[in-house]
């Protein structure tokens, strides 16, 4: 037995009392009913709350404050929590108790979701606040490797007290917790604090019998038509069904309080950072603010949307629906001097705000034309619909670059001097100069090649990731903490871990993140061993920016271009599996156990030879010292641009 200490890192987790949809959900989430009833009973949750939604930091702070009956308020205030915010007082009380903290910039991001592992730490702080002594147990989860060392004791304590149980043997530390899961965690924690705690069943409030009403001639559902860039009111209706039936033109929409909730043709844009469950892969995806989504349908409360093929349901409160005929702009792709440039549009400001180069433009793209894509692989525009895959974006990480350590070092210095010659680089509003003397990328070539040989991860891919994540080695985390990759820098927990060296930082990236979680096919976040997109690859779980993988590919392309296209001129062939196919160590189906089996179709493979009848020789996503094999019938070669 040992006393809880407060050495657990400071991380931000402030969560707010939140009342959501109109249907009672407590009875529908059977496994979490007790926790939901508990929170309803202490007025931390309403019976109408959507318990399937991701719990926010502000919500969880309210759960903690009301559960512990905290009374004293901290004098600390946050710039993004107004005094009239329902969570304002609960947050201040939780801060005073030492259970939650804010960001160093004075913000707190109350609407951001919280991960399961960060919730575990907060629950342990609740136990510490009540002077409950902690006992740990061996971590019992199949994905223990995904739990970072700094969090393992907190999770182990939760597991010992049966607060944390996992699902099918997995803890899934970085998944966002739902309101229902949070409720269960909280009530289990409170039962450790008070073993005699009793939770009463919450009975639904009886509603008065409906009274007949006269036929309505008007209603809140207003049909409007887009004319000359404006919405012109046509008629109003008492129900969405009636309004939808009255929509005669493709340019008509249905609004409630001037917000579009239904349309025949258009797209959706996220109003904030969101997380939704992909029905396509049955997993949760984080999506950045201002992301354009395919709009499929609406029920007036939620919209069915799709991002890079990932089908899901998102609250209309988190979206802006924009008819194509009303859009003032849209993200698009273009062929600019033979290169594929992606132009990004900020809909809240009605202006293009950024662009980046991904690689060479596909041959079908004509200069001066705009092309659109929902996934960065299938493009429409100029009267054509074509498919193209950026080579670097879908190049498996197990490949090797053709460049030597010396060539990588020479390229790094050339890039840094170029940045200096152009006035330096801006990092979070601060101009950084003398980059060729100060960058943490200097002299990294031999380390990258050593990592490539030891761990079978492409050296130039790691360098491209480092350039993107660290602003060419000039970010604050890189300069002060030797952290090129933003490791442990989550929105919900900015742990300022300092690494002894850049090499130690790269080792941690490989051994704690990429190797166990993203590359190994059985890893909790394995969706293909490429930087990819929200359709496939690291980008699905590593970053909320849907174009993170494409931007890293752009760094790789520029490096390869600068050094003479050695990688593009000696390419691997890229294919995608067409089924959940076993990968084998020998080219036969008989008398051998598969090395591993991909969990679904659509996984990228790097083909190294097609000389064996019916089989491709490929590189294994799983760490493996020799080649692997897959039936040709289970792989589709895709058109790549390099």
C-alpha positions in Angstrom: 0.0 0.0 0.0 1.2 3.5 -0.7 -0.3 6.9 -0.3 -1.5 8.7 -3.5 0.8 11.5 -4.4 0.3 14.5 -6.6 3.2 13.7 -8.9 0.8 12.9 -11.7 1.4 15.4 -14.4 -0.7 18.5 -14.7 -3.2 18.1 -17.5 -6.2 19.9 -18.5 -9.5 18.3 -18.0 -12.3 20.6 -17.1 -15.7 19.4 -18.0 -19.3 20.9 -17.9 -22.8 20.1 -16.9 -24.5 19.3 -20.2 -28.1 18.7 -21.0 -28.7 17.3 -24.5 -31.4 15.6 -26.5 -35.1 15.1 -25.6 -35.2 11.3 -25.3 -34.4 9.6 -22.0 -31.3 7.6 -22.6 -30.6 6.0 -19.2 -32.8 3.0 -19.9 -31.2 2.4 -23.2 -27.6 2.1 -22.0 -28.2 -0.9 -19.8 -24.5 -1.5 -18.9 -24.2 2.1 -17.6 -27.7 2.5 -16.1 -26.5 2.7 -12.5 -23.9 5.4 -13.2 -26.4 7.4 -15.3 -29.0 7.2 -12.5 -26.3 8.3 -10.0 -25.4 11.4 -11.9 -29.1 12.2 -12.5 -29.7 11.7 -8.8 -27.1 14.3 -7.8 -28.2 16.8 -10.5 -25.0 16.3 -12.5 -26.9 15.1 -15.5 -30.4 15.5 -16.8 -32.6 12.6 -17.7 -32.7 13.9 -21.3 -28.9 13.8 -21.8 -27.4 12.0 -24.7 -25.3 9.5 -22.9 -23.8 8.1 -26.1 -22.1 11.4 -26.9 -18.4 12.0 -26.0 -18.1 13.5 -22.6 -16.6 17.0 -22.5 -14.1 18.3 -20.1 -16.6 20.8 -18.6 -19.1 18.0 -18.1 -16.7 15.8 -16.3 -15.6 18.6 -14.0 -19.3 19.0 -13.0 -19.6 15.3 -12.4 -16.6 15.4 -10.1 -17.7 18.6 -8.2 -21.2 17.3 -7.6 -20.1 13.8 -6.7 -17.5 15.1 -4.1 -19.8 17.9 -3.0 -17.0 20.4 -3.4 -17.7 23.8 -1.9 -14.7 26.1 -2.0 -14.1 28.0 -5.3 -10.7 28.8 -6.7 -10.0 32.5 -7.7 -8.7 31.2 -11.0 -10.7 32.1 -14.1 -10.4 31.0 -17.7 -10.7 33.2 -20.8 -13.0 30.8 -22.6 -15.4 30.1 -19.6 -17.8 33.0 -19.1 -19.2 33.8 -15.7 -22.7 32.8 -16.8 -21.5 29.4 -18.1 -23.4 26.6 -16.4 -20.0 24.9 -15.6 -18.3 28.1 -14.3 -18.7 27.4 -10.6 -18.1 23.6 -10.8 -14.9 24.2 -12.7 -13.6 26.7 -10.1 -14.4 24.2 -7.3 -12.7 21.3 -9.1 -9.6 23.5 -9.6 -9.5 24.5 -6.0 -9.6 20.8 -5.0 -6.5 20.2 -7.2 -8.3 17.8 -9.4 -8.4 19.8 -12.6 -6.2 22.6 -14.0 -6.2 25.0 -16.9 -3.8 25.6 -19.8 -0.8 27.9 -19.4 -2.4 30.3 -21.8 -5.3 30.9 -19.5 -7.8 28.8 -21.5 -9.5 25.6 -20.7 -11.4 24.4 -23.8 -14.5 23.3 -22.0 -16.1 21.6 -25.0 -13.2 19.3 -26.0 -13.7 15.6 -25.3 -11.6 13.6 -22.9 -9.8 10.4 -23.4 -10.3 7.3 -21.2 -6.7 7.4 -19.9 -7.0 11.0 -18.8 -10.2 10.2 -17.1 -8.5 7.5 -15.2 -6.0 10.0 -13.8 -8.8 12.4 -12.8 -10.6 9.5 -11.0 -7.5 8.7 -9.1 -7.2 12.3 -8.0 -10.7 12.0 -6.7 -9.6 9.0 -4.5 -6.5 11.0 -3.4 -8.7 14.0 -2.4 -10.7 11.7 -0.1 -7.5 10.2 1.3 -8.1 6.8 -0.1 -4.9 4.8 -0.2 -4.0 3.3 -3.5 -3.1 -0.2 -4.4 -2.0 -1.1 -7.9 -2.4 -4.4 -9.8 -0.7 -5.7 -12.9 -2.3 -4.1 -16.0 -4.7 -6.7 -17.3 -5.4 -5.3 -20.8 -4.4 -6.6 -24.2 -3.3 -3.1 -25.2 -1.1 -2.3 -22.2 1.6 -1.2 -24.6 -0.7 1.7 -25.7 -0.9 3.0 -22.2 2.0 5.5 -21.8 4.3 4.9 -18.8 3.2 8.2 -17.2 -0.4 6.9 -17.0 0.2 3.3 -16.2 0.0 3.6 -12.4 -3.2 5.6 -12.6 -4.8 2.9 -14.8 -3.4 0.1 -12.6 -5.1 1.7 -9.5 -8.4 2.0 -11.4 -8.1 -1.6 -12.5 -7.3 -2.8 -8.9 -10.5 -1.1 -7.6 -12.5 -2.5 -10.6 -13.2 1.1 -11.6 -11.7 0.4 -15.0 -12.6 -2.9 -16.7 -12.0 -2.4 -20.4 -14.0 -3.9 -23.3 -13.2 -7.4 -24.6 -9.8 -7.1 -22.8 -8.9 -3.7 -24.3 -8.6 -0.5 -22.4 -8.3 1.8 -25.5 -6.6 4.6 -23.6 -6.8 7.2 -26.2 -10.4 6.7 -27.2 -12.8 9.4 -26.2 -15.1 8.3 -23.3 -18.8 8.7 -23.7 -21.1 10.3 -21.1 -22.4 6.8 -20.2 -18.8 5.5 -19.7 -17.9 8.5 -17.6 -21.0 8.0 -15.4 -20.0 4.4 -14.8 -16.4 5.4 -13.9 -17.6 8.0 -11.5 -20.1 5.8 -9.7 -17.5 3.1 -9.3 -15.1 5.6 -7.9 -17.7 6.9 -5.4 -18.4 3.4 -4.3 -14.7 3.0 -3.4 -14.9 6.2 -1.4 -18.2 5.2 0.1 -18.9 1.5 0.0 -22.4 2.0 1.4 -23.4 4.2 -1.5 -26.9 3.4 -2.8 -28.1 4.5 -6.1 -31.8 4.9 -6.7 -33.5 4.1 -10.0 -34.6 7.2 -11.8 -38.2 7.0 -13.0 -39.1 8.9 -16.1 -41.1 12.0 -15.5 -44.7 11.4 -16.4 -45.9 13.7 -19.2 -49.4 15.1 -19.2 -51.8 13.6 -21.7 -51.5 15.4 -25.0 -54.4 17.8 -25.8 -55.8 18.0 -29.2 -54.6 21.1 -31.1 -56.2 22.8 -34.1 -54.6 22.3 -37.5 -51.5 24.4 -37.7 -51.1 26.8 -40.6 -47.6 27.8 -39.6 -44.7 26.0 -37.8 -41.1 26.2 -36.9 -39.9 24.3 -40.0 -39.4 26.9 -42.7 -38.8 26.0 -46.3 -36.6 28.5 -48.1 -35.1 28.7 -51.6 -31.7 29.8 -52.6 -32.0 32.7 -55.1 -29.1 34.8 -56.1 -27.0 33.8 -53.1 -29.8 34.4 -50.6 -32.4 32.3 -48.8 -36.0 33.4 -49.7 -38.7 32.1 -47.4 -41.4 30.0 -49.1 -43.6 28.6 -46.3 -43.5 27.1 -42.8 -44.8 23.8 -41.5 -45.4 22.1 -38.1 -43.3 19.1 -38.8 -40.1 18.3 -40.6 -41.9 15.6 -42.6 -44.3 18.1 -43.9 -41.6 20.6 -44.7 -39.5 18.0 -46.5 -42.5 16.9 -48.6 -43.0 20.5 -49.7 -39.4 20.9 -51.0 -39.9 21.0 -54.8 -36.6 22.4 -55.9 -33.1 21.1 -55.5 -32.3 24.7 -54.2 -34.7 24.5 -51.4 -33.8 23.9 -47.7 -35.5 23.5 -44.4 -34.5 25.8 -41.6 -35.3 26.1 -37.8 -34.4 29.5 -36.3 -32.6 30.4 -39.5 -30.3 27.3 -39.2 -30.4 24.9 -42.1 -31.3 21.4 -40.9 -32.2 19.7 -44.2 -31.3 20.2 -47.8 -31.3 18.2 -51.1 -27.8 18.9 -52.2 -24.8 20.3 -50.3 -22.1 19.5 -47.8 -21.6 19.9 -44.0 -18.8 21.7 -42.2 -17.7 21.0 -38.6 -18.2 24.0 -36.3 -15.7 22.7 -33.8 -13.5 19.7 -33.0 -15.7 16.7 -33.0 -15.5 13.0 -32.5 -17.9 10.6 -34.2 -18.1 6.8 -34.5 -17.5 5.5 -38.0 -20.0 2.9 -38.9 -17.6 1.8 -41.6 -14.9 0.5 -39.3 -16.8 0.6 -36.0 -14.3 3.0 -34.4 -14.2 6.5 -33.2 -12.6 9.3 -35.3 -11.5 12.7 -34.3 -12.2 15.5 -36.8 -10.8 19.1 -36.7 -12.9 22.2 -36.9 -13.7 23.5 -40.4 -13.7 20.1 -42.0 -15.9 19.6 -45.1 -18.0 16.4 -44.9 -20.3 14.7 -47.4 -23.9 15.4 -46.4 -26.2 12.4 -46.9 -29.3 13.0 -44.8 -30.8 14.6 -41.8 -33.5 13.8 -39.2 -33.7 17.3 -37.9 -31.4 16.5 -34.9 -28.5 14.7 -36.4 -27.0 14.4 -39.9 -25.7 11.3 -41.6 -22.3 12.3 -43.0 -19.2 10.8 -44.6 -15.5 11.7 -44.4 -13.1 9.8 -46.6 -15.6 6.9 -46.8 -16.2 6.9 -43.0 -19.9 6.9 -42.5 -21.3 8.3 -39.2 -23.9 10.4 -37.4 -23.1 13.9 -36.1 -25.3 16.3 -34.2 -26.5 19.2 -36.3 -25.4 21.5 -33.4 -21.8 20.7 -34.4 -22.3 21.2 -38.1 -23.2 23.9 -40.6 -25.1 22.6 -43.6 -24.2 24.5 -46.8 -26.2 23.9 -50.1 -23.9 23.9 -53.1 -25.9 26.7 -54.6 -25.2 28.9 -51.5 -21.5 28.1 -51.0 -19.2 31.1 -51.3 -16.2 28.8 -51.6 -15.0 25.2 -51.1 -11.7 23.4 -50.7 -10.3 22.3 -54.0 -7.3 20.8 -55.7 -5.4 22.2 -58.7 -2.5 21.5 -61.0 -0.1 24.3 -60.4 3.1 24.0 -62.5 2.7 20.3 -62.6 2.2 19.9 -58.8 -0.9 19.0 -56.9 -1.9 21.9 -54.6 -4.8 21.7 -52.1 -6.5 25.0 -51.3 -8.4 25.2 -48.0 -11.4 27.3 -47.3 -12.5 28.7 -44.0 -16.3 28.9 -44.1 -16.8 30.9 -41.0 -14.7 33.7 -42.6 -15.8 33.0 -46.2 -12.2 33.0 -47.5 -9.4 30.8 -48.5 -6.9 30.7 -45.8 -4.2 28.2 -46.6 -2.7 25.9 -49.3 -0.1 23.2 -49.4 1.6 21.1 -52.0 1.1 17.3 -51.8 3.2 16.1 -54.8 3.1 15.9 -58.5 -0.3 16.5 -60.1 -2.1 13.5 -61.7 -1.8 13.4 -65.4 -5.6 14.0 -65.9 -5.6 17.3 -64.1 -5.5 20.3 -66.4 -3.9 23.6 -65.3 -6.4 26.3 -64.4 -9.2 23.8 -63.5 -10.6 23.1 -60.0 -10.9 19.5 -58.8 -12.8 18.3 -55.8 -12.4 15.2 -53.7 -14.0 13.8 -50.5 -11.0 11.5 -49.8 -7.9 12.8 -51.7 -8.0 9.7 -53.9 -11.0 10.1 -56.2 -11.3 13.5 -58.0 -14.0 15.2 -60.0 -13.8 18.3 -62.1 -13.4 19.6 -65.6 -16.0 17.1 -66.7 -14.1 14.0 -65.5 -14.0 11.6 -62.6 -10.6 10.0 -62.0 -8.6 8.1 -59.3 -5.1 8.9 -58.2 -3.0 8.0 -55.1 -0.2 10.2 -54.0 2.9 7.9 -53.8 4.3 9.3 -50.6 1.0 9.5 -48.8 0.4 5.8 -49.3 4.0 4.5 -49.2 4.2 2.0 -46.3 6.5 3.0 -43.5 8.3 -0.3 -43.7 10.0 0.7 -46.9 13.5 2.1 -47.1 14.6 5.4 -48.5 17.4 5.3 -51.1 19.2 8.3 -49.5 22.3 8.0 -47.3 22.8 9.7 -43.9 25.1 12.2 -45.5 22.5 13.0 -48.2 19.8 13.5 -45.6 22.1 15.9 -43.6 22.9 17.9 -46.7 19.2 18.2 -47.6 18.4 19.3 -44.0 20.9 22.1 -44.1 19.8 23.2 -47.5 16.2 23.5 -46.3 17.2 25.3 -43.1 19.4 27.8 -45.0 16.6 28.4 -47.5 14.2 29.2 -44.6 16.8 31.7 -43.2 17.2 33.3 -46.6 13.4 33.9 -46.7 13.2 35.5 -43.3 12.9 32.5 -41.1 9.8 30.7 -40.0 6.8 31.7 -38.0 5.9 29.4 -35.1 2.7 30.1 -33.2 3.0 33.8 -34.0 6.7 34.1 -33.2 9.2 34.6 -35.9 12.1 32.1 -35.6 15.4 32.9 -37.2 19.0 31.6 -37.4 17.4 28.2 -38.2 20.5 26.8 -39.8 22.3 27.2 -36.4 19.5 26.4 -34.0 17.2 23.7 -35.6 17.0 20.4 -33.8 17.1 18.6 -37.1 20.8 19.4 -37.7 22.9 16.3 -38.0 20.0 13.9 -37.8 20.9 11.8 -40.8 22.9 9.0 -39.1 20.3 8.7 -36.4 17.5 8.4 -38.9 19.3 5.7 -40.9 20.1 3.8 -37.8 16.4 3.8 -36.8 15.6 2.7 -40.3 17.9 -0.3 -40.1 17.0 -1.3 -36.6 13.2 -0.9 -36.7 12.4 -1.1 -40.4 10.8 2.3 -40.6 11.6 4.7 -43.5 14.2 7.3 -42.4 12.9 10.0 -44.8 9.3 9.4 -43.7 10.4 10.0 -40.1 12.2 13.2 -41.1 9.1 14.4 -43.0 7.0 13.8 -39.9 9.6 15.7 -37.8 9.6 18.6 -40.2 5.8 18.9 -40.1 5.3 18.4 -36.4 8.3 20.5 -35.2 8.3 23.4 -37.7 11.7 22.2 -39.0 13.0 21.7 -35.5 12.1 25.2 -34.3 8.9 24.6 -32.3 9.0 25.4 -28.6 8.7 21.7 -27.7 11.5 20.8 -30.0 13.8 23.6 -28.8 13.1 23.3 -25.1 12.1 19.6 -24.6 13.9 17.8 -27.5 10.4 16.8 -28.7 10.2 16.8 -32.5 6.8 15.0 -32.7 4.6 16.6 -30.1 4.6 13.4 -28.1 2.3 13.6 -25.1 1.1 17.0 -26.3 -2.6 16.3 -26.4 -5.4 18.9 -26.3 -6.6 17.2 -23.1 -3.2 16.8 -21.5 -0.2 18.8 -22.5 2.4 16.9 -20.6 5.7 18.8 -21.0 8.0 15.7 -20.9 11.6 16.6 -21.7 13.7 14.1 -23.6 17.4 13.6 -22.9 18.1 13.8 -26.6 16.5 14.0 -30.1 17.5 10.3 -30.5 15.6 9.4 -27.3 12.6 11.3 -28.7 12.7 9.3 -32.0 13.2 6.0 -30.1 10.1 6.9 -28.0 8.1 7.7 -31.2 9.0 4.3 -32.6 8.8 2.1 -29.6 5.8 3.7 -27.7 3.7 4.9 -30.6 4.3 3.7 -34.1 5.6 0.2 -33.6 3.1 -1.1 -31.0 0.0 1.0 -31.8 0.0 2.0 -35.5 2.2 -0.4 -37.5 1.7 -3.8 -35.8 -1.6 -5.0 -37.4 -3.0 -6.1 -34.0 -2.2 -2.7 -32.5 -5.2 -0.7 -31.1 -4.8 2.1 -33.7 -3.6 0.0 -36.7 -5.4 1.0 -39.8 -2.6 0.5 -42.4 1.1 1.3 -42.1 1.0 4.6 -44.1 0.6 8.3 -43.1 -2.6 8.1 -45.2 -5.8 10.0 -44.6 -9.0 9.6 -42.7 -9.7 6.6 -45.0 -6.6 4.6 -44.1 -3.4 4.9 -42.2 -1.9 6.7 -39.2 -4.0 9.8 -40.0 -7.2 8.0 -38.9 -6.2 8.0 -35.2 -3.0 10.0 -34.9 -4.4 13.5 -35.8 -7.8 15.2 -36.1 -6.6 17.2 -39.1 -7.9 15.1 -42.1 -5.0 16.3 -44.3 -2.2 15.6 -41.8 -1.0 12.6 -43.8 -1.2 14.6 -47.1 0.9 17.4 -45.6 3.6 15.0 -44.4 3.6 13.4 -47.9 4.3 16.9 -49.2 7.4 17.2 -47.1 8.6 13.8 -48.4 7.9 14.9 -52.0 9.8 18.1 -51.6 12.8 16.2 -50.1 12.8 13.6 -52.9 12.5 16.4 -55.5 15.4 18.3 -54.0 17.6 15.3 -53.8 16.9 14.0 -57.4 13.8 11.8 -57.0 15.8 8.7 -56.1 12.8 7.3 -54.2 10.3 8.0 -56.9 12.6 6.7 -59.6 13.1 3.4 -57.8 9.6 2.9 -56.5 7.8 0.2 -54.7 4.5 -0.8 -56.2 1.6 0.1 -54.0 -1.5 -2.0 -53.8 -4.5 -2.3 -51.5 -5.9 -5.5 -50.1 -9.4 -6.4 -51.3 -10.3 -8.5 -48.3 -9.2 -9.3 -44.7 -6.5 -11.4 -46.2 -3.8 -13.4 -44.2 -0.2 -12.4 -44.9 2.2 -15.3 -45.0 5.9 -16.0 -44.7 5.9 -18.4 -47.7 4.0 -18.2 -50.9 1.6 -21.1 -50.3 -1.7 -21.6 -48.5 -0.7 -24.9 -47.1 1.2 -26.0 -44.1 2.1 -22.6 -42.8 0.6 -20.3 -40.2 -0.2 -16.7 -41.4 2.2 -14.1 -40.1 -0.9 -12.0 -39.4 -4.3 -11.2 -40.9 -5.4 -7.8 -41.9 -8.6 -6.9 -40.0 -10.4 -5.6 -43.0 -10.0 -4.8 -46.7 -8.3 -1.7 -48.0 -4.9 -2.1 -46.3 -2.0 -0.7 -48.3 0.9 -3.0 -49.2 4.4 -2.3 -50.6 5.0 -4.9 -53.4 8.7 -5.8 -53.9 8.2 -8.5 -56.5 5.6 -10.1 -58.7 7.8 -12.9 -60.0 6.0 -15.7 -58.2 2.9 -17.0 -59.9 -0.3 -16.0 -58.1 1.7 -14.3 -55.3 3.1 -10.9 -54.5 6.2 -10.5 -52.4 5.5 -7.6 -50.0 6.9 -5.8 -46.9 5.2 -6.9 -43.7 3.4 -4.3 -41.6 4.3 -6.5 -38.6 8.0 -6.3 -37.7 9.5 -9.1 -39.7 13.1 -9.6 -40.8 12.3 -11.1 -44.2 9.7 -10.8 -47.0 6.0 -11.7 -46.7 3.5 -12.9 -49.3 -0.1 -12.2 -50.3 -2.2 -13.8 -53.0 -2.4 -11.5 -56.1 -6.1 -12.2 -56.2 -6.5 -10.3 -52.9 -4.6 -7.1 -54.0 -5.6 -4.3 -56.3 -2.7 -2.2 -57.7 -3.6 1.5 -57.5 -2.6 4.3 -59.8 0.0 6.3 -58.0 1.4 9.8 -58.8 5.1 10.3 -58.0 
